[in-house]
Amino acid sequence: MPTLKRFTLSTFKHATLSLSLFAVVSAQANNLPVIGDFSSSVISLGSEYSLGQGIVRNIRSSNASIDDPIVISYMQDLTWDLTSTSALQDKRISLEVLKYKSVNAFAAPGGILGFHAGLIVTAENEAQLASVISHELAHLSQRHFAAQLEQQRISSPLAIASMLTGLLAASANPQAGAAILTTGFANQASSQLAFSRRNEQEADRIGMTNLVKAGYDPKAMPEMFNHLLDIQRLQGATPPEFLLTHPTSSARIADTENRAEHLTPRKKIKQSIDFSIIKARLEVKLAQNNKTSLNQFRAQAKASPSAHNQFRLALAYAQNRKNKEALALLKKLPNKWQQHLLVKLSKAEIYSADRQHQAAVKLLKQLNRVYPKHFAVQMVLAKTLLLAGEAKQSIKYLTQVTSYAPDTVDAWYLLAEAYGLSGEKNRLHRARIEYFLLIGQVDAARKQVNYARRERSITKNDSYKLDDLEDQISVVEGYFNTKY
């Protein structure tokens, strides 16, 4: 029997991860079903986690993740609700929302989930978005990546080398990478297709069960598939990327519709306005031409003056630096919207953009008292305080965020800036080291340690903390050398 050759993530760790690479990862990782329990003989759960930590650091280093704590907070809450009812053994999830207009999602080993902003915008409601998240969680819980490696170990160990070579090529040239992958697996074409169907069906089945546990209507999954197929019919030769990495057919939709008929949610979740708010934020962020989009949003709000359209128009005004118009429009929203946390956070951002920093800080501190240690509240408050020249106050909230959400790249970046403005050099170095480790820049982290040790003001306590960070550098380096 062929033996499994050892490969490591460091083979392609320094490559720039593009959109197409994620699609390739997702397509390949979703191609095989779970084969009993012996997938663990190929890669353990611990190794999967380490491998995933290397992957997510590469994603972060590509600067593809969206910089919007309000969107991130919503997606984290929604994903955690679904994770808590999922079949995952290891519920440590690393979530990335990517600033792409494309409609796609992916799951990578070790609890890595990625969602393109375009997917969130395309979903018609929260239940449809939840159905995609549940589907990706099912791929993780069933360990399809491990099953893929096991099947390739049995059939051809060279297929694994081809996959890794294809990933590396895809990062620089998507078409070339896809071609290599296609060639490498050409001799397994028929079995790959069959495995793909079985794998996707399994993810659909388990994902729908999880939807029901979380209180969503299971019909949301076939509705989402049908919605994506409608988009494909309109786009013709360029279907949504999700359909390329998750092949969907009429038979698959019929199967999910049949399953949905026999499933009943344990509880009914009322459709909140959270999803509508997040969708509006992303619609404005993804707009290519601000002025053209403003005119379009204005026309749509006039034709259909829904709260969603009005709120979106207010955000578009703010994006075009028409802050007075934006604030005036927010006052016309229904009271339920005006009192909503995410709308108030958006209002604070507009205050800050209009240089009304005191009004923004006052509103945000009120929200922080009502929602203590709320990720989005504290991140927006910290950013606002930095803009207002209150670095020391900003540090207070950023240190809280990094204590309960230590993997937040933006928090460490802002914390380093705040320490620098406050003249706290030793803490500035440590924050920068944490930042570099989260984006996988091991060499930069080591250099920062050396800079920190040269500071004249360094204390024994500082040295001990730098020792701990050096140990962490070795851990992160190990992520990139995970063997499988």
C-alpha positions as CSV (number, residue, x, y, z in Angstrom):
1,M,0.0,0.0,0.0
2,P,1.4,3.4,-0.9
3,T,2.6,5.5,2.1
4,L,1.6,9.1,2.7
5,K,4.4,11.5,1.9
6,R,4.9,14.3,4.5
7,F,3.9,17.8,3.3
8,T,3.8,21.0,5.3
9,L,1.9,24.3,5.0
10,S,5.3,26.1,4.8
11,T,5.5,24.8,1.3
12,F,3.3,27.6,0.2
13,K,3.0,29.8,3.3
14,H,4.6,32.9,1.7
15,A,2.3,32.9,-1.3
16,T,-0.4,35.6,-1.6
17,L,-3.8,33.9,-1.1
18,S,-6.2,35.1,-3.7
19,L,-9.9,34.7,-4.1
20,S,-9.4,31.8,-6.5
21,L,-7.2,30.0,-4.0
22,F,-10.1,29.9,-1.5
23,A,-12.3,28.5,-4.2
24,V,-9.8,25.8,-5.1
25,V,-9.3,24.9,-1.4
26,S,-13.1,24.7,-0.9
27,A,-13.6,22.7,-4.1
28,Q,-10.9,20.1,-3.3
29,A,-11.7,19.9,0.4
30,N,-15.4,19.2,-0.4
31,N,-14.7,16.4,-2.9
32,L,-14.8,13.3,-0.7
33,P,-17.1,11.8,1.9
34,V,-16.1,10.7,5.3
35,I,-14.7,7.1,5.1
36,G,-15.4,5.6,8.5
37,D,-13.2,6.5,11.4
38,F,-9.8,5.8,9.9
39,S,-9.5,9.4,8.5
40,S,-7.9,10.1,11.9
41,S,-5.0,7.8,10.9
42,V,-4.1,10.3,8.3
43,I,-4.4,13.6,10.2
44,S,-5.5,14.0,13.8
45,L,-7.8,16.7,15.1
46,G,-4.9,18.4,16.7
47,S,-3.0,18.4,13.4
48,E,-6.0,19.8,11.6
49,Y,-6.3,22.6,14.1
50,S,-2.6,23.5,13.7
51,L,-2.9,23.3,9.9
52,G,-5.9,25.6,10.0
53,Q,-4.1,28.1,12.2
54,G,-1.4,28.4,9.5
55,I,-4.1,28.8,6.8
56,V,-6.0,31.5,8.6
57,R,-2.8,33.5,9.2
58,N,-2.1,33.4,5.5
59,I,-5.6,34.6,4.8
60,R,-5.1,37.5,7.2
61,S,-1.8,38.4,5.7
62,S,-3.4,38.8,2.3
63,N,-5.3,41.8,3.6
64,A,-8.5,40.3,2.2
65,S,-10.5,40.4,5.4
66,I,-13.1,43.2,5.9
67,D,-12.4,46.0,8.4
68,D,-15.9,46.4,9.9
69,P,-16.4,45.4,13.5
70,I,-20.2,45.7,13.2
71,V,-20.3,43.2,10.3
72,I,-17.7,40.9,12.0
73,S,-19.6,41.0,15.3
74,Y,-22.9,40.0,13.6
75,M,-21.3,37.1,11.7
76,Q,-19.5,35.9,14.8
77,D,-22.7,35.8,16.8
78,L,-24.7,34.1,14.1
79,T,-21.9,31.5,13.4
80,W,-21.5,30.8,17.1
81,D,-25.2,30.2,17.6
82,L,-25.0,27.6,14.8
83,T,-21.7,26.2,16.0
84,S,-23.2,25.6,19.5
85,T,-25.8,23.3,18.0
86,S,-23.6,21.7,15.4
87,A,-21.9,18.2,15.4
88,L,-18.4,19.7,15.7
89,Q,-16.2,18.0,18.3
90,D,-13.8,20.9,18.4
91,K,-15.8,24.1,18.5
92,R,-12.9,26.5,18.1
93,I,-13.8,28.4,15.0
94,S,-11.8,31.1,13.2
95,L,-14.1,33.2,11.1
96,E,-13.0,35.5,8.3
97,V,-15.3,37.8,6.3
98,L,-13.6,38.7,3.0
99,K,-14.2,42.0,1.2
100,Y,-15.1,40.4,-2.1
101,K,-18.2,41.0,-4.2
102,S,-18.1,37.3,-5.3
103,V,-20.7,34.9,-3.9
104,N,-18.7,32.2,-2.1
105,A,-17.9,30.5,1.2
106,F,-15.4,27.9,2.3
107,A,-14.4,25.7,5.1
108,A,-10.8,24.7,5.8
109,P,-9.4,22.1,8.3
110,G,-9.1,23.2,11.9
111,G,-12.3,25.2,12.1
112,I,-11.6,27.8,9.5
113,L,-14.7,29.4,7.9
114,G,-14.6,32.1,5.3
115,F,-17.5,34.1,3.8
116,H,-17.3,36.5,1.0
117,A,-19.2,39.7,1.5
118,G,-21.0,39.1,-1.8
119,L,-22.6,36.0,-0.3
120,I,-24.1,37.9,2.6
121,V,-25.5,40.6,0.2
122,T,-26.9,37.9,-2.1
123,A,-28.8,36.1,0.7
124,E,-32.4,37.3,0.9
125,N,-32.7,36.7,4.6
126,E,-30.8,35.6,7.7
127,A,-32.2,32.0,7.4
128,Q,-30.6,31.6,3.9
129,L,-27.3,32.9,5.2
130,A,-27.5,30.6,8.2
131,S,-28.1,27.7,5.8
132,V,-24.8,28.3,4.1
133,I,-23.0,28.6,7.5
134,S,-24.6,25.3,8.6
135,H,-23.5,23.6,5.4
136,E,-19.9,24.7,5.9
137,L,-20.0,23.7,9.5
138,A,-21.1,20.2,8.4
139,H,-18.1,19.9,6.1
140,L,-15.9,20.6,9.2
141,S,-17.8,18.3,11.6
142,Q,-17.6,15.4,9.0
143,R,-13.9,16.1,8.5
144,H,-14.0,16.0,4.8
145,F,-10.5,17.2,4.5
146,A,-9.1,14.2,6.4
147,A,-11.3,11.9,4.3
148,Q,-9.9,13.5,1.1
149,L,-6.3,12.8,2.3
150,E,-7.2,9.2,3.2
151,Q,-8.7,8.6,-0.2
152,Q,-5.7,10.1,-1.9
153,R,-3.3,8.0,0.3
154,I,-5.1,4.9,-0.9
155,S,-5.4,5.8,-4.6
156,S,-2.3,7.9,-5.3
157,P,0.1,9.7,-2.9
158,L,1.1,11.9,-5.9
159,A,-2.3,13.4,-5.9
160,I,-1.5,15.1,-2.6
161,A,1.7,16.6,-4.1
162,S,-0.4,17.8,-7.1
163,M,-2.9,19.4,-4.8
164,L,-0.3,21.4,-2.9
165,T,1.5,22.4,-6.1
166,G,-1.9,23.5,-7.5
167,L,-2.6,25.6,-4.4
168,L,0.8,27.3,-4.7
169,A,0.2,28.0,-8.4
170,A,-3.4,29.2,-7.8
171,S,-2.2,31.8,-5.4
172,A,-0.2,33.5,-8.1
173,N,-2.2,32.5,-11.2
174,P,-5.7,31.1,-10.6
175,Q,-6.1,29.6,-14.1
176,A,-2.7,27.8,-13.9
177,G,-3.5,26.5,-10.5
178,A,-6.8,25.1,-11.5
179,A,-5.2,23.5,-14.6
180,I,-2.6,21.7,-12.5
181,L,-5.3,20.5,-10.1
182,T,-7.4,19.3,-12.9
183,T,-4.5,17.4,-14.5
184,G,-3.4,15.9,-11.3
185,F,-6.7,14.4,-10.6
186,A,-7.6,13.5,-14.2
187,N,-7.3,9.8,-13.6
188,Q,-9.8,10.0,-10.7
189,A,-12.4,12.1,-12.5
190,S,-15.4,9.7,-12.3
191,S,-14.8,8.8,-8.6
192,Q,-14.2,12.5,-7.7
193,L,-17.6,13.4,-9.1
194,A,-19.3,10.7,-7.2
195,F,-17.6,11.6,-4.0
196,S,-18.5,15.2,-4.5
197,R,-22.2,14.4,-4.8
198,R,-22.1,12.2,-1.7
199,N,-20.1,14.8,0.2
200,E,-22.4,17.7,-0.6
201,Q,-25.5,15.6,0.2
202,E,-24.0,14.8,3.6
203,A,-23.3,18.4,4.3
204,D,-26.8,19.3,3.2
205,R,-28.4,16.7,5.5
206,I,-26.3,17.5,8.5
207,G,-26.5,21.3,7.9
208,M,-30.3,21.2,7.7
209,T,-30.5,19.2,10.9
210,N,-28.4,21.9,12.5
211,L,-30.6,24.6,11.1
212,V,-33.6,23.0,12.8
213,K,-31.8,22.8,16.1
214,A,-30.9,26.5,15.9
215,G,-34.6,27.3,15.3
216,Y,-34.4,28.2,11.6
217,D,-36.7,27.0,8.8
218,P,-35.0,24.1,7.0
219,K,-36.6,25.3,3.8
220,A,-34.1,28.2,3.8
221,M,-31.4,25.8,2.3
222,P,-33.3,24.8,-0.9
223,E,-34.5,28.4,-1.1
224,M,-30.9,29.6,-1.1
225,F,-29.9,27.0,-3.7
226,N,-32.8,28.1,-6.0
227,H,-31.8,31.8,-5.5
228,L,-28.2,31.0,-6.6
229,L,-29.5,29.1,-9.6
230,D,-31.6,32.1,-10.6
231,I,-28.5,34.2,-10.5
232,Q,-26.7,31.7,-12.6
233,R,-29.5,31.9,-15.2
234,L,-29.1,35.7,-15.3
235,Q,-25.3,35.6,-15.5
236,G,-25.1,32.8,-18.0
237,A,-21.5,31.6,-18.4
238,T,-20.4,33.1,-15.1
239,P,-22.3,31.4,-12.3
240,P,-21.8,32.4,-8.6
241,E,-18.5,30.9,-7.3
242,F,-20.4,29.0,-4.6
243,L,-22.0,26.9,-7.3
244,L,-18.6,26.1,-8.8
245,T,-17.2,24.9,-5.4
246,H,-20.5,23.4,-4.3
247,P,-22.0,21.8,-7.4
248,T,-25.8,22.2,-7.3
249,S,-28.3,20.4,-9.5
250,S,-32.1,20.1,-9.7
251,A,-31.9,16.7,-8.1
252,R,-29.9,18.1,-5.2
253,I,-32.4,20.9,-4.7
254,A,-35.3,18.4,-4.9
255,D,-33.6,16.3,-2.2
256,T,-33.2,19.2,0.2
257,E,-36.8,20.3,-0.5
258,N,-38.0,16.8,0.4
259,R,-35.9,16.7,3.6
260,A,-37.2,20.2,4.6
261,E,-40.8,18.9,4.4
262,H,-40.0,16.4,7.1
263,L,-38.2,18.7,9.4
264,T,-39.8,21.2,11.8
265,P,-38.0,23.9,13.7
266,R,-38.0,23.3,17.5
267,K,-38.6,27.0,17.9
268,K,-39.5,29.9,15.7
269,I,-36.9,32.7,15.4
270,K,-38.5,36.0,14.5
271,Q,-36.8,37.7,11.6
272,S,-34.8,40.5,13.2
273,I,-33.6,43.6,11.4
274,D,-29.9,42.7,12.2
275,F,-29.5,41.0,8.9
276,S,-31.0,43.9,7.0
277,I,-28.7,46.3,8.7
278,I,-25.6,44.3,7.9
279,K,-26.7,43.7,4.3
280,A,-27.2,47.5,3.8
281,R,-23.7,48.2,5.3
282,L,-22.1,45.7,2.9
283,E,-24.1,46.9,-0.1
284,V,-22.7,50.4,0.4
285,K,-19.1,49.1,1.1
286,L,-19.1,47.0,-2.0
287,A,-20.3,49.8,-4.3
288,Q,-17.6,50.6,-6.9
289,N,-18.5,54.2,-7.7
290,N,-19.7,56.1,-4.7
291,K,-21.5,58.9,-6.6
292,T,-23.2,56.5,-9.1
293,S,-24.2,54.2,-6.3
294,L,-25.6,57.1,-4.2
295,N,-27.8,58.1,-7.1
296,Q,-29.0,54.4,-7.5
297,F,-29.7,54.1,-3.8
298,R,-31.5,57.4,-3.8
299,A,-33.7,56.3,-6.7
300,Q,-34.4,52.9,-5.0
301,A,-35.3,54.6,-1.7
302,K,-37.7,57.0,-3.5
303,A,-39.4,54.1,-5.4
304,S,-39.5,51.9,-2.3
305,P,-39.0,53.9,0.9
306,S,-38.5,50.8,3.2
307,A,-36.4,51.2,6.3
308,H,-33.7,49.1,4.7
309,N,-33.5,51.4,1.7
310,Q,-33.6,54.5,3.8
311,F,-30.8,53.3,6.1
312,R,-28.7,52.2,3.1
313,L,-29.2,55.6,1.6
314,A,-28.0,57.3,4.8
315,L,-24.9,55.1,4.8
316,A,-24.3,56.1,1.1
317,Y,-24.6,59.8,2.0
318,A,-22.0,59.3,4.7
319,Q,-19.7,57.4,2.3
320,N,-19.9,60.4,0.0
321,R,-19.1,62.7,3.0
322,K,-22.6,64.1,3.1
323,N,-22.8,63.5,6.9
324,K,-25.5,66.1,7.6
325,E,-27.8,64.5,5.1
326,A,-27.0,61.0,6.5
327,L,-27.8,62.0,10.1
328,A,-31.0,63.7,9.0
329,L,-32.1,60.6,7.2
330,L,-31.4,58.4,10.3
331,K,-33.8,60.5,12.3
332,K,-36.6,59.6,9.8
333,L,-36.2,55.9,10.3
334,P,-38.9,53.9,12.2
335,N,-38.3,54.1,16.0
336,K,-37.5,50.4,16.1
337,W,-34.6,51.0,13.8
338,Q,-33.5,54.2,15.5
339,Q,-33.2,52.4,18.8
340,H,-31.4,49.4,17.3
341,L,-27.8,48.9,18.6
342,L,-26.3,48.5,15.1
343,V,-28.0,51.6,13.8
344,K,-26.7,53.6,16.8
345,L,-23.2,52.3,16.2
346,S,-23.5,53.4,12.6
347,K,-24.7,56.8,13.8
348,A,-21.7,57.1,16.0
349,E,-19.4,56.4,13.1
350,I,-21.1,59.1,11.1
351,Y,-20.7,61.6,14.0
352,S,-17.0,60.7,14.1
353,A,-16.6,61.1,10.3
354,D,-18.3,64.5,10.7
355,R,-15.7,65.4,13.4
356,Q,-18.4,65.4,16.1
357,H,-16.1,63.3,18.2
358,Q,-17.7,64.3,21.6
359,A,-21.2,63.3,20.4
360,A,-19.8,60.0,19.1
361,V,-17.9,59.2,22.3
362,K,-20.9,60.1,24.4
363,L,-23.2,57.8,22.5
364,L,-20.7,55.0,22.4
365,K,-20.0,55.2,26.2
366,Q,-23.8,55.0,26.8
367,L,-23.9,51.9,24.7
368,N,-20.9,50.4,26.5
369,R,-22.7,50.7,29.8
370,V,-25.8,48.9,28.4
371,Y,-23.8,46.4,26.4
372,P,-20.5,45.9,28.4
373,K,-17.7,44.1,26.6
374,H,-19.7,44.0,23.3
375,F,-17.1,43.5,20.6
376,A,-18.5,46.0,18.0
377,V,-19.3,48.7,20.7
378,Q,-15.8,48.6,22.1
379,M,-14.0,48.4,18.8
380,V,-16.0,51.4,17.4
381,L,-15.5,53.3,20.7
382,A,-11.7,52.6,20.6
383,K,-11.4,53.8,17.0
384,T,-13.4,56.9,17.8
385,L,-11.2,57.7,20.8
386,L,-8.1,57.4,18.8
387,L,-9.5,59.8,16.2
388,A,-10.4,62.2,19.0
389,G,-6.8,62.1,20.2
390,E,-7.7,60.1,23.4
391,A,-5.2,57.3,23.0
392,K,-5.0,56.4,26.7
393,Q,-8.8,56.0,26.9
394,S,-8.7,53.9,23.7
395,I,-6.1,51.6,25.3
396,K,-8.6,50.8,28.1
397,Y,-11.2,49.3,25.6
398,L,-8.7,47.7,23.3
399,T,-7.0,45.8,26.1
400,Q,-10.5,44.5,27.1
401,V,-11.1,43.4,23.5
402,T,-7.8,41.6,23.2
403,S,-8.5,39.8,26.5
404,Y,-11.8,38.2,25.4
405,A,-11.1,38.2,21.6
406,P,-7.3,37.7,21.4
407,D,-7.4,36.8,17.7
408,T,-8.7,40.2,16.6
409,V,-6.0,41.5,14.3
410,D,-7.4,45.1,14.1
411,A,-7.5,45.4,17.9
412,W,-3.8,44.6,18.2
413,Y,-2.9,46.9,15.3
414,L,-4.9,49.8,16.9
415,L,-3.5,48.9,20.4
416,A,0.1,49.2,19.0
417,E,-0.8,52.6,17.6
418,A,-2.4,53.8,20.8
419,Y,0.6,52.7,22.9
420,G,2.9,54.5,20.5
421,L,0.8,57.7,20.8
422,S,0.9,57.3,24.6
423,G,4.7,56.9,24.7
424,E,4.5,53.3,26.1
425,K,7.3,51.8,24.0
426,N,7.6,48.5,25.7
427,R,3.9,47.7,25.3
428,L,4.0,49.0,21.8
429,H,6.6,46.4,20.9
430,R,4.5,43.6,22.5
431,A,1.3,44.7,20.7
432,R,3.2,44.7,17.4
433,I,4.5,41.2,18.1
434,E,1.0,39.9,18.8
435,Y,-0.2,41.6,15.5
436,F,2.6,40.0,13.5
437,L,1.9,36.5,14.9
438,L,-1.8,36.8,14.0
439,I,-0.9,37.5,10.4
440,G,1.8,34.8,10.3
441,Q,4.8,37.2,10.0
442,V,7.2,35.2,12.1
443,D,10.3,36.9,11.0
444,A,8.8,40.4,11.7
445,A,7.8,39.2,15.1
446,R,11.3,38.0,15.9
447,K,12.8,41.3,14.8
448,Q,10.3,43.2,17.0
449,V,11.4,41.1,20.0
450,N,15.0,42.1,19.3
451,Y,13.9,45.8,19.1
452,A,12.0,45.4,22.4
453,R,15.0,43.9,24.2
454,R,17.2,46.9,23.2
455,E,14.9,49.4,24.9
456,R,16.7,51.1,27.8
457,S,13.4,51.2,29.8
458,I,12.9,47.5,29.7
459,T,12.1,45.8,33.0
460,K,12.4,42.2,34.3
461,N,8.7,41.9,33.9
462,D,8.9,43.1,30.3
463,S,11.7,40.5,29.6
464,Y,9.5,37.7,31.0
465,K,6.7,38.7,28.8
466,L,9.0,38.8,25.8
467,D,10.2,35.3,26.7
468,D,6.5,34.1,26.6
469,L,6.1,35.8,23.2
470,E,9.2,34.1,21.9
471,D,7.7,30.8,22.9
472,Q,4.5,31.8,21.0
473,I,6.6,32.6,18.0
474,S,7.8,29.0,18.0
475,V,4.2,27.7,18.3
476,V,3.1,29.8,15.3
477,E,6.1,28.7,13.3
478,G,5.0,25.1,14.1
479,Y,1.6,25.8,12.5
480,F,3.3,26.4,9.2
481,N,5.3,23.1,9.5
482,T,2.3,20.9,10.4
483,K,2.9,17.5,8.9
484,Y,0.1,15.5,7.3
